Amino acid sequence: MTQFLVAIHRPNDYDPATMEDAAMHRDIGALNQQMVDAGIRVFVGGLAPISMSRGLRPQADGSVQVTDGPYSESKEHVGGFWVLDLPDLQAALDWGRKASIACRAPVEVRPFN
């Protein structure tokens, strides 16, 4: 078995209070239960809004600069993720499709080394 990251991507202006409804929460809850029942869920986590993130960059003098906001300049960010223990990439893509539908968002699937 291989562990896979299934990451949900959200636009930087995503506001859960106005963009999520009871049906979406129900669908995500059902997906989580399916993962538990299948015995594949290793870890799941939702992340705080992008405004709460901090970027850290090493400097030439050996110090680390800390800045407000995300590490990289982009229009999207990872809003949450699952770590799943699966037999192969096809199984990961199947669960990724379910995650994309439940979360109504783009999903990235990537194996751990």
The first five atom37 places (N, CA, C, CB, O) and aatype in JSON, in Angstrom:
{
  "aatype": [12, 16, 5, 13, 10, 19, 0, 9, 8, 1, 14, 2, 3, 18, 3, 14, 0, 16, 12, 6, 3, 0, 0, 12, 8, 1, 3, 9, 7, 0, 10, 2, 5, 5, 12, 19, 3, 0, 7, 9, 1, 19, 13, 19, 7, 7, 10, 0, 14, 9, 15, 12, 15, 1, 7, 10, 1, 14, 5, 0, 3, 7, 15, 19, 5, 19, 16, 3, 7, 14, 18, 15, 6, 15, 11, 6, 8, 19, 7, 7, 13, 17, 19, 10, 3, 10, 14, 3, 10, 5, 0, 0, 10, 3, 17, 7, 1, 11, 0, 15, 9, 0, 4, 1, 0, 14, 19, 6, 19, 1, 14, 13, 2],
  "atom_mask": [
    [1, 1, 1, 1, 1],
    [1, 1, 1, 1, 1],
    [1, 1, 1, 1, 1],
    [1, 1, 1, 1, 1],
    [1, 1, 1, 1, 1],
    [1, 1, 1, 1, 1],
    [1, 1, 1, 1, 1],
    [1, 1, 1, 1, 1],
    [1, 1, 1, 1, 1],
    [1, 1, 1, 1, 1],
    [1, 1, 1, 1, 1],
    [1, 1, 1, 1, 1],
    [1, 1, 1, 1, 1],
    [1, 1, 1, 1, 1],
    [1, 1, 1, 1, 1],
    [1, 1, 1, 1, 1],
    [1, 1, 1, 1, 1],
    [1, 1, 1, 1, 1],
    [1, 1, 1, 1, 1],
    [1, 1, 1, 1, 1],
    [1, 1, 1, 1, 1],
    [1, 1, 1, 1, 1],
    [1, 1, 1, 1, 1],
    [1, 1, 1, 1, 1],
    [1, 1, 1, 1, 1],
    [1, 1, 1, 1, 1],
    [1, 1, 1, 1, 1],
    [1, 1, 1, 1, 1],
    [1, 1, 1, 0, 1],
    [1, 1, 1, 1, 1],
    [1, 1, 1, 1, 1],
    [1, 1, 1, 1, 1],
    [1, 1, 1, 1, 1],
    [1, 1, 1, 1, 1],
    [1, 1, 1, 1, 1],
    [1, 1, 1, 1, 1],
    [1, 1, 1, 1, 1],
    [1, 1, 1, 1, 1],
    [1, 1, 1, 0, 1],
    [1, 1, 1, 1, 1],
    [1, 1, 1, 1, 1],
    [1, 1, 1, 1, 1],
    [1, 1, 1, 1, 1],
    [1, 1, 1, 1, 1],
    [1, 1, 1, 0, 1],
    [1, 1, 1, 0, 1],
    [1, 1, 1, 1, 1],
    [1, 1, 1, 1, 1],
    [1, 1, 1, 1, 1],
    [1, 1, 1, 1, 1],
    [1, 1, 1, 1, 1],
    [1, 1, 1, 1, 1],
    [1, 1, 1, 1, 1],
    [1, 1, 1, 1, 1],
    [1, 1, 1, 0, 1],
    [1, 1, 1, 1, 1],
    [1, 1, 1, 1, 1],
    [1, 1, 1, 1, 1],
    [1, 1, 1, 1, 1],
    [1, 1, 1, 1, 1],
    [1, 1, 1, 1, 1],
    [1, 1, 1, 0, 1],
    [1, 1, 1, 1, 1],
    [1, 1, 1, 1, 1],
    [1, 1, 1, 1, 1],
    [1, 1, 1, 1, 1],
    [1, 1, 1, 1, 1],
    [1, 1, 1, 1, 1],
    [1, 1, 1, 0, 1],
    [1, 1, 1, 1, 1],
    [1, 1, 1, 1, 1],
    [1, 1, 1, 1, 1],
    [1, 1, 1, 1, 1],
    [1, 1, 1, 1, 1],
    [1, 1, 1, 1, 1],
    [1, 1, 1, 1, 1],
    [1, 1, 1, 1, 1],
    [1, 1, 1, 1, 1],
    [1, 1, 1, 0, 1],
    [1, 1, 1, 0, 1],
    [1, 1, 1, 1, 1],
    [1, 1, 1, 1, 1],
    [1, 1, 1, 1, 1],
    [1, 1, 1, 1, 1],
    [1, 1, 1, 1, 1],
    [1, 1, 1, 1, 1],
    [1, 1, 1, 1, 1],
    [1, 1, 1, 1, 1],
    [1, 1, 1, 1, 1],
    [1, 1, 1, 1, 1],
    [1, 1, 1, 1, 1],
    [1, 1, 1, 1, 1],
    [1, 1, 1, 1, 1],
    [1, 1, 1, 1, 1],
    [1, 1, 1, 1, 1],
    [1, 1, 1, 0, 1],
    [1, 1, 1, 1, 1],
    [1, 1, 1, 1, 1],
    [1, 1, 1, 1, 1],
    [1, 1, 1, 1, 1],
    [1, 1, 1, 1, 1],
    [1, 1, 1, 1, 1],
    [1, 1, 1, 1, 1],
    [1, 1, 1, 1, 1],
    [1, 1, 1, 1, 1],
    [1, 1, 1, 1, 1],
    [1, 1, 1, 1, 1],
    [1, 1, 1, 1, 1],
    [1, 1, 1, 1, 1],
    [1, 1, 1, 1, 1],
    [1, 1, 1, 1, 1],
    [1, 1, 1, 1, 1],
    [1, 1, 1, 1, 1]
  ],
  "atom_positions": [
    [[0.84, -1.18, 0.0], [0.0, 0.0, 0.0], [0.89, 1.24, 0.0], [-0.96, 0.0, 1.23], [1.98, 1.25, 0.56]],
    [[0.4, 2.27, -0.63], [1.09, 3.54, -0.73], [0.21, 4.62, -0.12], [1.45, 3.88, -2.21], [-1.02, 4.57, -0.24]],
    [[0.83, 5.58, 0.54], [0.07, 6.7, 1.06], [0.0, 7.8, 0.0], [0.69, 7.24, 2.37], [0.99, 8.11, -0.67]],
    [[-1.18, 8.39, -0.14], [-1.43, 9.45, -1.11], [-1.98, 10.67, -0.4], [-2.4, 8.98, -2.2], [-2.77, 10.56, 0.54]],
    [[-1.55, 11.84, -0.86], [-2.13, 13.11, -0.43], [-3.26, 13.43, -1.4], [-1.05, 14.25, -0.39], [-3.07, 13.42, -2.61]],
    [[-4.42, 13.73, -0.86], [-5.56, 14.22, -1.64], [-5.83, 15.62, -1.1], [-6.85, 13.26, -1.54], [-6.41, 15.77, -0.02]],
    [[-5.41, 16.64, -1.84], [-5.46, 18.02, -1.37], [-6.56, 18.8, -2.08], [-4.1, 18.71, -1.58], [-6.69, 18.73, -3.31]],
    [[-7.33, 19.53, -1.31], [-8.4, 20.38, -1.83], [-7.83, 21.78, -2.07], [-9.63, 20.43, -0.85], [-7.18, 22.34, -1.2]],
    [[-8.08, 22.33, -3.25], [-7.6, 23.68, -3.56], [-8.76, 24.66, -3.54], [-6.9, 23.7, -4.94], [-9.85, 24.38, -4.04]],
    [[-8.51, 25.81, -2.95], [-9.52, 26.86, -2.83], [-8.95, 28.17, -3.37], [-9.98, 27.03, -1.36], [-7.74, 28.39, -3.3]],
    [[-9.8, 29.06, -3.9], [-9.32, 30.38, -4.29], [-8.94, 31.18, -3.04], [-10.39, 31.14, -5.13], [-9.49, 30.94, -1.96]],
    [[-8.02, 32.11, -3.18], [-7.56, 32.87, -2.02], [-8.66, 33.66, -1.33], [-6.47, 33.81, -2.45], [-8.55, 33.94, -0.14]],
    [[-9.71, 34.01, -2.05], [-10.8, 34.77, -1.43], [-11.92, 33.85, -0.91], [-11.38, 35.77, -2.43], [-13.04, 34.32, -0.66]],
    [[-11.64, 32.57, -0.75], [-12.65, 31.6, -0.3], [-13.08, 31.92, 1.12], [-12.1, 30.16, -0.39], [-12.26, 32.09, 2.02]],
    [[-14.4, 31.99, 1.31], [-14.98, 32.26, 2.63], [-15.95, 31.13, 2.97], [-15.69, 33.65, 2.66], [-17.06, 31.09, 2.43]],
    [[-15.54, 30.22, 3.86], [-16.41, 29.09, 4.19], [-17.79, 29.52, 4.69], [-15.75, 28.21, 5.23], [-18.79, 28.84, 4.44]],
    [[-17.86, 30.63, 5.39], [-19.13, 31.08, 5.96], [-20.16, 31.39, 4.88], [-18.91, 32.31, 6.83], [-21.36, 31.21, 5.09]],
    [[-19.71, 31.86, 3.74], [-20.65, 32.21, 2.68], [-20.64, 31.23, 1.51], [-20.34, 33.59, 2.17], [-21.55, 31.26, 0.68]],
    [[-19.64, 30.37, 1.42], [-19.51, 29.5, 0.26], [-19.8, 28.03, 0.54], [-18.14, 29.63, -0.3], [-19.83, 27.22, -0.38]],
    [[-20.02, 27.69, 1.79], [-20.34, 26.31, 2.15], [-21.75, 26.26, 2.72], [-19.32, 25.75, 3.17], [-22.18, 27.16, 3.44]],
    [[-22.47, 25.19, 2.39], [-23.81, 25.02, 2.92], [-23.94, 23.67, 3.6], [-24.86, 25.17, 1.79], [-22.99, 22.88, 3.62]],
    [[-25.11, 23.41, 4.15], [-25.34, 22.17, 4.89], [-25.15, 20.95, 4.0], [-26.74, 22.16, 5.49], [-24.64, 19.92, 4.46]],
    [[-25.55, 21.04, 2.74], [-25.41, 19.9, 1.82], [-23.94, 19.57, 1.6], [-26.09, 20.2, 0.47], [-23.57, 18.39, 1.56]],
    [[-23.11, 20.58, 1.46], [-21.68, 20.34, 1.27], [-21.07, 19.69, 2.52], [-20.95, 21.67, 0.95], [-20.29, 18.75, 2.41]],
    [[-21.43, 20.19, 3.69], [-20.93, 19.6, 4.93], [-21.38, 18.16, 5.07], [-21.39, 20.42, 6.15], [-20.62, 17.3, 5.53]],
    [[-22.62, 17.88, 4.69], [-23.15, 16.51, 4.73], [-22.35, 15.61, 3.78], [-24.65, 16.49, 4.35], [-21.98, 14.49, 4.15]],
    [[-22.08, 16.1, 2.57], [-21.35, 15.3, 1.58], [-19.92, 15.02, 2.03], [-21.34, 16.01, 0.23], [-19.41, 13.91, 1.84]],
    [[-19.27, 16.0, 2.62], [-17.9, 15.8, 3.12], [-17.91, 14.83, 4.29], [-17.27, 17.16, 3.54], [-17.04, 13.97, 4.39]],
    [[-18.89, 14.97, 5.17], [-19.01, 14.03, 6.3], [-19.23, 12.61, 5.82], [0.0, 0.0, 0.0], [-18.64, 11.67, 6.36]],
    [[-20.08, 12.44, 4.8], [-20.33, 11.11, 4.25], [-19.07, 10.54, 3.61], [-21.47, 11.16, 3.22], [-18.78, 9.35, 3.76]],
    [[-18.32, 11.38, 2.91], [-17.07, 10.93, 2.3], [-16.08, 10.49, 3.37], [-16.46, 12.05, 1.43], [-15.44, 9.44, 3.24]],
    [[-15.95, 11.28, 4.43], [-15.06, 10.9, 5.52], [-15.45, 9.55, 6.11], [-15.07, 11.97, 6.6], [-14.59, 8.72, 6.41]],
    [[-16.76, 9.33, 6.28], [-17.21, 8.05, 6.83], [-16.91, 6.9, 5.88], [-18.71, 8.1, 7.14], [-16.54, 5.81, 6.32]],
    [[-17.07, 7.13, 4.58], [-16.73, 6.09, 3.6], [-15.25, 5.73, 3.69], [-17.08, 6.56, 2.16], [-14.88, 4.56, 3.6]],
    [[-14.4, 6.73, 3.87], [-12.96, 6.49, 3.98], [-12.64, 5.69, 5.24], [-12.18, 7.82, 3.99], [-11.83, 4.76, 5.2]],
    [[-13.28, 6.04, 6.34], [-13.07, 5.3, 7.6], [-13.56, 3.86, 7.43], [-13.82, 5.98, 8.78], [-12.86, 2.91, 7.8]],
    [[-14.75, 3.7, 6.88], [-15.32, 2.36, 6.68], [-14.44, 1.49, 5.77], [-16.73, 2.47, 6.08], [-14.34, 0.28, 5.97]],
    [[-13.8, 2.12, 4.78], [-12.92, 1.39, 3.86], [-11.55, 1.11, 4.48], [-12.75, 2.17, 2.56], [-10.76, 0.35, 3.92]],
    [[-11.27, 1.71, 5.63], [-9.99, 1.49, 6.31], [-8.8, 2.14, 5.61], [0.0, 0.0, 0.0], [-7.68, 1.66, 5.74]],
    [[-9.04, 3.21, 4.88], [-7.95, 3.83, 4.1], [-7.5, 5.18, 4.65], [-8.38, 4.0, 2.67], [-6.43, 5.67, 4.28]],
    [[-8.3, 5.78, 5.52], [-7.99, 7.14, 5.99], [-6.93, 7.1, 7.07], [-9.27, 7.83, 6.51], [-7.12, 6.5, 8.13]],
    [[-5.8, 7.75, 6.8], [-4.7, 7.86, 7.76], [-4.85, 9.15, 8.56], [-3.33, 7.81, 7.04], [-4.69, 9.15, 9.78]],
    [[-5.16, 10.24, 7.86], [-5.26, 11.55, 8.49], [-6.11, 12.45, 7.61], [-3.86, 12.18, 8.74], [-6.09, 12.33, 6.39]],
    [[-6.85, 13.36, 8.24], [-7.6, 14.37, 7.52], [-7.45, 15.69, 8.26], [-9.1, 13.97, 7.38], [-7.42, 15.71, 9.49]],
    [[-7.36, 16.78, 7.51], [-7.25, 18.08, 8.16], [-7.74, 19.2, 7.28], [0.0, 0.0, 0.0], [-7.4, 19.27, 6.09]],
    [[-8.52, 20.07, 7.86], [-8.91, 21.31, 7.2], [-7.98, 22.41, 7.69], [0.0, 0.0, 0.0], [-7.57, 22.39, 8.85]],
    [[-7.64, 23.33, 6.83], [-6.7, 24.39, 7.19], [-7.42, 25.71, 7.42], [-5.64, 24.55, 6.1], [-8.47, 25.96, 6.84]],
    [[-6.84, 26.53, 8.28], [-7.37, 27.87, 8.54], [-7.28, 28.7, 7.27], [-6.61, 28.56, 9.71], [-6.55, 28.34, 6.35]],
    [[-8.0, 29.81, 7.2], [-7.94, 30.66, 6.0], [-6.52, 31.09, 5.66], [-8.8, 31.9, 6.21], [-5.65, 31.16, 6.52]],
    [[-6.31, 31.36, 4.38], [-4.98, 31.74, 3.88], [-4.45, 32.97, 4.59], [-5.04, 32.0, 2.38], [-3.24, 33.14, 4.69]],
    [[-5.32, 33.83, 5.09], [-4.88, 35.03, 5.81], [-4.15, 34.68, 7.1], [-6.08, 35.92, 6.12], [-3.44, 35.52, 7.65]],
    [[-4.32, 33.48, 7.59], [-3.66, 33.04, 8.82], [-2.27, 32.44, 8.56], [-4.53, 32.02, 9.55], [-1.54, 32.13, 9.5]],
    [[-1.92, 32.27, 7.3], [-0.64, 31.62, 6.99], [0.53, 32.59, 7.11], [-0.67, 31.02, 5.59], [0.35, 33.81, 7.06]],
    [[1.7, 32.03, 7.26], [2.95, 32.79, 7.29], [3.94, 32.1, 6.36], [3.52, 32.89, 8.75], [4.01, 30.87, 6.31]],
    [[4.7, 32.89, 5.64], [5.74, 32.36, 4.77], [7.1, 32.52, 5.43], [0.0, 0.0, 0.0], [7.38, 33.56, 6.03]],
    [[7.93, 31.51, 5.34], [9.28, 31.55, 5.91], [10.28, 31.28, 4.79], [9.44, 30.51, 7.06], [10.15, 30.3, 4.06]],
    [[11.27, 32.16, 4.67], [12.28, 32.03, 3.63], [13.67, 32.17, 4.23], [12.06, 33.08, 2.51], [13.95, 33.13, 4.95]],
    [[14.55, 31.2, 3.93], [15.92, 31.32, 4.42], [16.63, 32.47, 3.73], [16.7, 30.0, 4.2], [16.41, 32.72, 2.54]],
    [[17.47, 33.18, 4.46], [18.23, 34.31, 3.94], [19.71, 33.93, 3.83], [18.05, 35.57, 4.85], [20.16, 32.98, 4.46]],
    [[20.44, 34.68, 3.02], [21.87, 34.4, 2.8], [22.68, 34.46, 4.09], [22.44, 35.38, 1.8], [23.68, 33.76, 4.22]],
    [[22.25, 35.29, 5.05], [23.0, 35.42, 6.31], [22.67, 34.33, 7.32], [22.73, 36.78, 6.92], [23.17, 34.36, 8.45]],
    [[21.83, 33.37, 6.94], [21.47, 32.26, 7.82], [20.2, 32.5, 8.62], [0.0, 0.0, 0.0], [19.71, 31.59, 9.29]],
    [[19.65, 33.7, 8.56], [18.4, 33.98, 9.26], [17.23, 33.5, 8.41], [18.27, 35.49, 9.58], [17.4, 33.09, 7.26]],
    [[16.05, 33.56, 8.98], [14.84, 33.19, 8.26], [13.87, 34.37, 8.33], [14.2, 31.89, 8.85], [13.53, 34.84, 9.42]],
    [[13.44, 34.83, 7.18], [12.48, 35.93, 7.1], [11.07, 35.35, 7.19], [12.68, 36.75, 5.79], [10.74, 34.41, 6.48]],
    [[10.24, 35.93, 8.06], [8.85, 35.5, 8.22], [7.96, 36.63, 7.68], [8.51, 35.17, 9.72], [8.1, 37.78, 8.08]],
    [[7.06, 36.28, 6.79], [6.15, 37.27, 6.22], [4.71, 36.81, 6.38], [6.47, 37.51, 4.73], [4.44, 35.61, 6.48]],
    [[3.8, 37.75, 6.4], [2.37, 37.42, 6.42], [1.98, 36.83, 5.09], [1.51, 38.67, 6.75], [2.53, 37.19, 4.05]],
    [[1.02, 35.92, 5.13], [0.48, 35.36, 3.89], [1.16, 34.08, 3.48], [0.0, 0.0, 0.0], [2.05, 33.57, 4.16]],
    [[0.72, 33.57, 2.37], [1.23, 32.28, 1.92], [2.68, 32.35, 1.46], [0.37, 31.74, 0.79], [3.22, 33.43, 1.2]],
    [[3.28, 31.2, 1.37], [4.67, 31.07, 0.92], [4.83, 31.53, -0.52], [5.14, 29.62, 1.06], [5.79, 32.23, -0.85]],
    [[3.9, 31.15, -1.36], [4.04, 31.46, -2.79], [2.94, 32.4, -3.27], [4.03, 30.17, -3.63], [1.84, 32.44, -2.7]],
    [[3.24, 33.13, -4.3], [2.26, 34.0, -4.94], [1.4, 33.14, -5.85], [2.95, 35.17, -5.74], [1.89, 32.6, -6.84]],
    [[0.14, 33.01, -5.54], [-0.77, 32.22, -6.37], [-2.19, 32.7, -6.15], [-0.63, 30.71, -6.07], [-2.46, 33.49, -5.24]],
    [[-3.09, 32.21, -6.96], [-4.5, 32.57, -6.84], [-5.29, 31.53, -6.05], [-5.12, 32.75, -8.21], [-6.45, 31.75, -5.71]],
    [[-4.64, 30.4, -5.76], [-5.28, 29.32, -5.02], [-4.35, 28.84, -3.91], [-5.65, 28.15, -5.96], [-3.16, 29.13, -3.91]],
    [[-4.92, 28.11, -2.97], [-4.15, 27.53, -1.87], [-4.77, 26.2, -1.47], [-4.09, 28.51, -0.65], [-5.91, 25.89, -1.84]],
    [[-4.02, 25.42, -0.71], [-4.56, 24.16, -0.17], [-5.44, 24.52, 1.01], [-3.4, 23.17, 0.25], [-4.99, 25.15, 1.97]],
    [[-6.7, 24.12, 0.94], [-7.64, 24.43, 2.0], [-7.84, 23.29, 2.98], [0.0, 0.0, 0.0], [-8.35, 23.5, 4.08]],
    [[-7.45, 22.1, 2.59], [-7.59, 20.92, 3.44], [-7.06, 19.72, 2.69], [0.0, 0.0, 0.0], [-6.77, 19.79, 1.5]],
    [[-6.94, 18.6, 3.4], [-6.36, 17.43, 2.74], [-6.67, 16.15, 3.51], [-4.85, 17.6, 2.6], [-7.04, 16.18, 4.69]],
    [[-6.49, 15.05, 2.82], [-6.54, 13.72, 3.4], [-5.21, 13.04, 3.1], [-7.75, 12.88, 2.85], [-4.59, 13.32, 2.07]],
    [[-4.79, 12.16, 3.97], [-3.73, 11.2, 3.68], [-4.42, 9.84, 3.69], [-2.52, 11.28, 4.73], [-4.99, 9.42, 4.7]],
    [[-4.35, 9.15, 2.55], [-5.04, 7.87, 2.38], [-4.03, 6.77, 2.07], [-6.08, 7.96, 1.26], [-3.06, 6.99, 1.36]],
    [[-4.27, 5.6, 2.61], [-3.44, 4.43, 2.37], [-4.14, 3.56, 1.33], [-3.17, 3.62, 3.7], [-5.16, 2.93, 1.62]],
    [[-3.59, 3.54, 0.1], [-4.28, 2.92, -1.02], [-3.34, 2.01, -1.82], [-4.86, 3.98, -1.94], [-2.12, 2.16, -1.74]],
    [[-3.92, 1.08, -2.58], [-3.07, 0.14, -3.31], [-2.35, 0.73, -4.52], [-3.9, -1.0, -3.76], [-1.28, 0.27, -4.89]],
    [[-2.95, 1.78, -5.14], [-2.34, 2.3, -6.37], [-2.92, 3.66, -6.73], [-2.55, 1.31, -7.53], [-3.85, 4.16, -6.09]],
    [[-2.34, 4.26, -7.77], [-2.75, 5.58, -8.22], [-4.21, 5.59, -8.67], [-1.86, 6.07, -9.34], [-4.92, 6.56, -8.42]],
    [[-4.65, 4.53, -9.34], [-6.04, 4.52, -9.8], [-7.01, 4.62, -8.63], [-6.32, 3.25, -10.6], [-8.0, 5.34, -8.71]],
    [[-6.74, 3.91, -7.55], [-7.6, 4.0, -6.37], [-7.56, 5.42, -5.79], [-7.17, 2.97, -5.3], [-8.58, 5.94, -5.36]],
    [[-6.38, 6.04, -5.78], [-6.25, 7.41, -5.29], [-7.06, 8.38, -6.14], [-4.77, 7.83, -5.26], [-7.71, 9.28, -5.62]],
    [[-7.02, 8.19, -7.46], [-7.8, 9.05, -8.35], [-9.3, 8.85, -8.14], [-7.43, 8.77, -9.8], [-10.07, 9.81, -8.22]],
    [[-9.71, 7.62, -7.88], [-11.12, 7.36, -7.61], [-11.58, 8.11, -6.37], [-11.37, 5.85, -7.43], [-12.65, 8.73, -6.38]],
    [[-10.79, 8.08, -5.29], [-11.13, 8.81, -4.08], [-11.0, 10.31, -4.3], [-10.23, 8.37, -2.91], [-11.77, 11.09, -3.74]],
    [[-10.03, 10.73, -5.11], [-9.89, 12.15, -5.44], [-11.12, 12.68, -6.16], [0.0, 0.0, 0.0], [-11.55, 13.81, -5.9]],
    [[-11.69, 11.88, -7.05], [-12.92, 12.29, -7.74], [-14.05, 12.52, -6.74], [-13.33, 11.23, -8.79], [-14.78, 13.5, -6.82]],
    [[-14.17, 11.59, -5.79], [-15.21, 11.73, -4.76], [-14.97, 12.99, -3.93], [-15.24, 10.49, -3.85], [-15.92, 13.7, -3.58]],
    [[-13.71, 13.26, -3.6], [-13.38, 14.46, -2.81], [-13.71, 15.73, -3.59], [-11.88, 14.45, -2.42], [-14.24, 16.69, -3.02]],
    [[-13.41, 15.74, -4.87], [-13.69, 16.91, -5.7], [-15.19, 17.19, -5.75], [-13.14, 16.7, -7.12], [-15.61, 18.35, -5.7]],
    [[-15.98, 16.15, -5.86], [-17.44, 16.31, -5.9], [-17.96, 16.77, -4.55], [-18.12, 14.98, -6.32], [-18.75, 17.72, -4.48]],
    [[-17.54, 16.13, -3.47], [-18.03, 16.48, -2.13], [-17.64, 17.9, -1.73], [-17.5, 15.5, -1.1], [-18.44, 18.62, -1.14]],
    [[-16.42, 18.3, -2.07], [-15.92, 19.62, -1.67], [-16.21, 20.71, -2.7], [-14.43, 19.55, -1.43], [-16.0, 21.89, -2.45]],
    [[-16.71, 20.28, -3.88], [-17.01, 21.23, -4.95], [-15.79, 22.09, -5.27], [-18.19, 22.11, -4.56], [-15.86, 23.31, -5.34]],
    [[-14.65, 21.39, -5.45], [-13.37, 22.1, -5.62], [-12.39, 21.23, -6.4], [-12.78, 22.47, -4.24], [-12.54, 20.01, -6.46]],
    [[-11.38, 21.86, -6.99], [-10.29, 21.1, -7.6], [-9.52, 20.33, -6.54], [-9.35, 22.04, -8.36], [-9.4, 20.76, -5.39]],
    [[-9.01, 19.19, -6.93], [-8.27, 18.31, -6.03], [-6.95, 17.91, -6.68], [-9.1, 17.05, -5.67], [-6.89, 17.7, -7.9]],
    [[-5.92, 17.82, -5.88], [-4.62, 17.3, -6.33], [-4.37, 15.97, -5.63], [-3.46, 18.32, -6.05], [-4.56, 15.86, -4.42]],
    [[-3.95, 14.97, -6.39], [-3.62, 13.66, -5.83], [-2.13, 13.45, -6.07], [-4.48, 12.5, -6.48], [-1.65, 13.6, -7.19]],
    [[-1.41, 13.11, -5.0], [0.03, 12.92, -5.15], [0.51, 11.85, -4.16], [0.79, 14.25, -4.91], [0.17, 11.9, -2.98]],
    [[1.31, 10.88, -4.64], [1.83, 9.86, -3.71], [2.96, 10.42, -2.87], [2.32, 8.63, -4.48], [3.69, 11.32, -3.28]],
    [[3.1, 9.85, -1.67], [4.27, 10.13, -0.84], [5.4, 9.24, -1.33], [3.97, 9.88, 0.69], [5.15, 8.13, -1.8]],
    [[6.62, 9.71, -1.22], [7.79, 8.88, -1.59], [8.08, 7.87, -0.51], [9.04, 9.76, -1.83], [9.02, 7.09, -0.62]]
  ]
}
